[in-house]
Amino acid sequence: MPQSIGQTHVLDGDPPVIVTLRRSGRTRRFLLRVSCADGRVSLSLPVWAAEAEALAFLEKREPWLRRQLANVAAPCYPRIGGTLPIAGVLCPIRPGTCRVARFLDGVIEVPDTPQLAPRIGALLQSLAREQLTTASDHYAQKLGRQPRRITLRDPRTRWGSCSARGDLMYSWRLVMAPPEVLNYVVAHEVAHLAEMNHSPRFWTVCGQLFPRQHAPRAWLKSHGAELLAWRFDSTPDAVQAITDKTP
């Protein structure tokens, strides 16, 4: 049986599973979610629902939950001698004499320091800003519209969005995907500048901007979790080194 620990619950088993409970006035039924990025589990429940009822639902759904967790990609950390996808191609990571990471001739050069991962993350964000801005301008010109602002973030559940004010947001991790995937996401969000919905009219506009939609959508569905699995905060070795030095 699940054991209560404040706002979280633990499902016994091998391994134990920590589930975060979230009450919401907008929730009308129990909703169990598993993050494809890091495997975090949450259970949303209506404000009126009894906790015992929620735990009974959780126990009933445990087999499904463990199957989903088994499919979550393991965290990946960039390292010297390893590879990292850029534009859908695995690029080698090699030590360099530069103070910041750089991408030259298909090779990622970075100083061999405990801050390797954050520096590569900064490189990817810089590359992403250039490519996503260029692609946005391209499709916006085809549509005859102009976005108000373009921002890059690291969301867990979407690759892009368009606000009612015409602001475009993209996941900078798209720079790791094949170019057609990045371009499809951009075309999709730019199409919202004309149609703020997913009506047939929207899909007509999207198809005019980017006719070949099936392949990139299928790629994101199959490989999107792999992009989210990459970690750029710090490497396990760096964390261990800091821990070892702590008095």
Summary of the structure (lengths in Angstrom):
residues: 247
radius of gyration: 21.2
end to end distance: 39.3
largest distance: 62.8
contacts: 715
relative contact order: 0.12
helix: 40%
strand: 23%
